[in-house]
Amino acid sequence: MSTKTDYVDEEWMHLRRSPFVVAAAITIADPGGPIEIAHETTAALKAASSPPSREQLLIEVSQEISSMVAQKQSPLEGFKPEGSTPADQAVIDEIGIVNSILDAKATQEEAAAFRRWLLEVAQASADAAKEGGFMGIGAVRVSEGEQTMLDRLRSALGAT
C-alpha cells in the first residue's frame, strides 16, 4: 500500500492532476461548445471525486482533488501543453509519466486500479455530452475523435 508520503511533490502532482489530464484529453480530441465542455468537466469531477475502488492511493488522490476544488484551486495545476508539442501528445506524454510513477512506487493492485480509474474518468467525460449533429439530431454519444483519444489513453496506460 502506498500513500502520499511515498511520493515526492512532483510525482504527487502528476498523480493528482492525471484524472483531469485524461478528461482534458477528451475535450482536446473533439472540442465542442461551452455547454459540452461544462458537461464533460462536471462528469470528470464526479468520476475523479469517487474512485471505483478503496485503494489508499486512489482515496488520497481523490480527497486532495475534492479539497482543491472546494478551495477553488485547479487540479490541473502545472499542466500546460505549450511549445511545439501538440496538446494531444502532451497528454499522452503526461500519462506516460504517471504510468512510470505507478510502476515505480505503487503496488501492482494500486497501479491497476489507478489506471482503471483514469480510463473511467476519461470515458465518463466522453459520455457526458453528445457530439455533432444539429440541435441533437444525428449527434453521437462518443465522437470519432473522442474514441481515438480513448484508444490512445488505453494504449498509453497499457490497457489495450
C-alpha positions in Angstrom: 0.0 0.0 0.0 1.4 3.4 -0.9 0.3 6.8 0.4 1.1 10.4 -0.4 4.2 10.3 1.8 5.7 7.7 -0.6 5.9 10.2 -3.4 7.9 13.3 -3.9 6.0 16.5 -4.5 6.4 16.4 -8.3 5.3 12.8 -8.5 2.3 13.5 -6.4 1.4 16.5 -8.6 1.4 14.2 -11.7 -0.8 11.7 -10.0 -3.2 14.3 -8.6 -3.8 16.0 -11.9 -3.9 12.9 -14.0 -7.7 12.4 -13.8 -8.2 15.9 -15.2 -5.5 15.4 -17.8 -7.4 12.5 -19.2 -10.6 14.4 -19.1 -9.0 17.4 -20.8 -7.7 14.9 -23.5 -11.4 14.2 -24.4 -12.1 17.9 -24.8 -9.0 18.4 -26.8 -9.9 15.4 -29.1 -13.2 17.0 -30.0 -13.8 20.5 -28.6 -17.4 21.3 -28.5 -19.2 24.4 -27.3 -19.2 25.7 -23.8 -22.2 23.5 -22.8 -20.4 20.3 -23.9 -17.3 21.4 -22.1 -19.2 22.0 -18.9 -20.9 18.6 -19.1 -17.5 16.9 -19.7 -15.9 18.8 -16.8 -18.7 18.0 -14.4 -18.6 14.3 -15.3 -14.8 14.3 -14.9 -15.1 15.9 -11.5 -17.7 13.5 -10.3 -15.7 10.5 -11.5 -12.5 11.9 -10.0 -14.1 12.5 -6.7 -15.3 8.9 -6.3 -12.7 6.3 -7.2 -14.1 2.9 -8.1 -12.1 1.0 -5.5 -10.8 1.5 -2.0 -7.0 1.5 -2.5 -5.5 4.1 -0.2 -3.6 5.8 -3.1 -6.9 6.4 -5.0 -8.7 7.7 -1.9 -5.9 10.1 -1.1 -5.7 11.5 -4.6 -9.5 11.9 -4.8 -9.7 13.6 -1.4 -7.0 16.1 -2.4 -8.8 16.8 -5.7 -12.0 17.4 -3.8 -10.2 19.7 -1.4 -8.6 21.7 -4.2 -11.9 22.1 -5.9 -13.6 23.2 -2.7 -10.8 25.8 -2.3 -11.3 26.9 -5.9 -7.8 25.6 -7.0 -7.3 24.0 -10.3 -6.5 20.2 -10.1 -4.7 20.7 -13.4 -2.1 22.9 -11.7 1.1 23.0 -13.7 -0.2 21.2 -16.8 0.1 23.5 -19.8 0.7 22.0 -23.2 2.8 24.5 -24.9 5.7 24.9 -27.3 5.9 22.7 -30.4 4.3 19.6 -28.8 0.7 19.3 -29.8 -1.8 19.2 -26.9 -2.9 15.7 -27.6 0.7 14.5 -27.5 1.4 16.4 -24.3 -1.5 14.5 -22.7 0.0 11.1 -23.8 3.4 12.2 -22.5 1.9 13.2 -19.2 0.1 9.9 -18.9 3.4 8.1 -19.7 5.0 9.9 -16.7 2.1 8.9 -14.5 2.4 5.3 -15.7 6.1 5.3 -14.8 5.4 6.7 -11.4 2.8 3.9 -10.8 5.2 1.2 -12.0 8.0 2.5 -9.7 6.1 3.2 -6.5 2.6 1.7 -6.3 1.7 -1.9 -5.7 0.5 -3.8 -8.7 -3.0 -3.7 -7.4 -2.9 0.0 -6.8 -1.4 0.7 -10.2 -4.0 -1.4 -12.0 -6.8 0.3 -10.0 -5.4 3.8 -10.7 -5.2 3.0 -14.5 -8.8 1.7 -14.5 -9.8 4.9 -12.6 -8.2 7.1 -15.2 -9.9 5.3 -18.0 -13.2 5.6 -16.2 -12.8 9.3 -15.8 -11.9 9.7 -19.5 -14.9 7.5 -20.5 -17.3 9.5 -18.2 -16.1 12.7 -19.8 -16.6 11.3 -23.3 -20.1 10.0 -22.4 -21.2 13.3 -20.8 -22.3 15.2 -23.9 -23.4 14.3 -27.4 -21.2 15.4 -30.2 -22.0 16.7 -33.7 -25.4 16.8 -35.4 -27.7 19.7 -35.5 -29.7 20.5 -32.4 -29.1 17.0 -31.2 -30.3 15.3 -34.4 -27.6 13.0 -35.7 -25.4 13.5 -32.7 -23.4 10.7 -31.2 -22.5 9.9 -27.6 -18.8 9.5 -28.3 -17.3 11.1 -31.4 -14.7 9.5 -33.6 -12.1 11.9 -32.2 -13.0 11.1 -28.6 -12.9 7.4 -29.3 -9.5 7.7 -30.9 -8.3 9.6 -27.8 -9.8 6.9 -25.5 -7.9 4.3 -27.5 -4.6 6.3 -27.2 -5.1 6.6 -23.5 -5.7 2.9 -23.1 -2.6 2.2 -25.0 -0.5 4.7 -23.0 -1.8 3.1 -19.8 -1.0 -0.4 -21.1 -4.7 -1.4 -21.1 -5.1 -2.2 -24.8 
